[in-house]
Amino acid sequence: MLACGDGTAGLQDLAWSHWGDNITTGGPAQPVPSATATGTGEFFINDCNPNCAQGHDQDYRVRVTLSVVDSTLQGGTYFSQASLTWLGTRPPAGTKSSYTLSDPSGA
């Protein structure tokens, strides 16, 4: 999920072609922007028509680049930025193409 956990936007069916090597961080609150991961898949967004509860997902082919390695509160690492490049049909105007990802450890 990319949008507030409400299910209105997310990524699915990702196939990774590159996963960053030597992913490390500079310490707590010091993200390292050099490592990346790249893959392709589908971005989905709810059309919220007539409202978001009754809307339908619309799918768009996308290339995803993950970047900025950050530390979890539990001592692991994760990519904290996702950038999307549309491959073909584009989603509606105003759809975000960059997302900040939260700590996956849930901490």
C-alpha positions as CSV (number, residue, x, y, z in Angstrom):
1,M,0.0,0.0,0.0
2,L,1.2,3.5,-0.8
3,A,-1.6,5.6,0.4
4,C,-2.3,5.7,4.1
5,G,-3.1,2.0,4.3
6,D,-6.6,2.7,3.1
7,G,-6.2,0.6,0.0
8,T,-6.7,3.4,-2.5
9,A,-3.2,3.1,-4.1
10,G,-0.5,0.5,-4.2
11,L,1.9,-1.7,-6.1
12,Q,1.4,-5.4,-7.1
13,D,3.0,-8.1,-9.1
14,L,6.5,-6.6,-8.9
15,A,9.4,-8.4,-10.6
16,W,12.8,-7.0,-9.5
17,S,15.6,-6.7,-12.1
18,H,18.1,-5.0,-9.7
19,W,18.5,-5.1,-6.0
20,G,21.1,-2.7,-4.4
21,D,24.3,-4.2,-3.3
22,N,26.0,-3.6,0.1
23,I,22.9,-1.8,1.5
24,T,24.0,-0.1,4.7
25,T,23.1,3.1,6.5
26,G,25.2,5.8,8.1
27,G,23.5,5.2,11.4
28,P,20.2,6.3,13.0
29,A,18.5,9.2,11.1
30,Q,21.3,9.2,8.5
31,P,19.8,7.7,5.3
32,V,22.2,6.6,2.5
33,P,20.8,7.7,-0.9
34,S,23.2,5.7,-3.1
35,A,21.7,2.1,-3.0
36,T,18.7,1.4,-5.2
37,A,16.4,-1.4,-6.4
38,T,14.5,-1.4,-9.7
39,G,11.6,-3.5,-10.9
40,T,8.5,-3.5,-12.9
41,G,4.9,-4.3,-12.1
42,E,1.5,-2.7,-11.6
43,F,0.4,0.4,-9.8
44,F,-3.2,0.4,-8.8
45,I,-5.4,3.3,-7.8
46,N,-9.1,3.3,-6.8
47,D,-11.2,5.5,-9.1
48,C,-13.4,6.4,-6.1
49,N,-16.4,6.4,-8.4
50,P,-19.1,7.0,-7.1
51,N,-17.1,7.0,-3.9
52,C,-13.9,5.3,-2.6
53,A,-15.8,2.5,-0.8
54,Q,-17.7,1.6,-4.1
55,G,-14.9,2.5,-6.5
56,H,-12.8,0.1,-8.6
57,D,-9.1,-0.3,-8.9
58,Q,-7.5,0.9,-12.2
59,D,-4.1,-0.7,-13.0
60,Y,-1.1,0.9,-14.7
61,R,2.2,-0.7,-15.8
62,V,5.1,0.9,-13.9
63,R,8.8,0.9,-13.3
64,V,9.6,1.2,-9.6
65,T,12.9,2.6,-8.3
66,L,13.5,2.2,-4.6
67,S,16.1,4.4,-3.0
68,V,17.3,6.0,0.3
69,V,18.2,3.2,2.7
70,D,17.1,4.0,6.2
71,S,17.4,2.2,9.5
72,T,14.4,0.6,11.2
73,L,13.8,1.1,14.9
74,Q,14.5,-2.6,15.3
75,G,18.0,-2.4,13.8
76,G,17.3,-3.5,10.2
77,T,17.3,-1.5,7.0
78,Y,14.7,-0.6,4.4
79,F,14.3,1.6,1.3
80,S,12.4,4.7,2.3
81,Q,11.7,6.3,-1.1
82,A,9.8,4.9,-4.1
83,S,9.8,6.6,-7.5
84,L,7.4,5.5,-10.2
85,T,7.8,5.8,-14.0
86,W,4.7,5.0,-16.0
87,L,5.1,2.4,-18.8
88,G,2.3,3.1,-21.2
89,T,-1.0,4.5,-20.1
90,R,-0.7,7.1,-17.4
91,P,-3.0,7.4,-14.4
92,P,-5.2,10.5,-13.9
93,A,-3.5,13.9,-13.7
94,G,-2.3,14.7,-10.1
95,T,-1.4,11.0,-9.3
96,K,1.8,11.0,-7.3
97,S,4.9,9.4,-8.7
98,S,7.0,9.6,-5.6
99,Y,6.3,8.1,-2.2
100,T,7.9,8.1,1.2
101,L,7.8,4.6,2.6
102,S,7.4,4.0,6.4
103,D,9.4,1.7,8.6
104,P,8.2,-1.8,7.7
105,S,8.9,-3.1,11.2
106,G,5.8,-1.2,12.4
107,A,7.8,0.4,15.1
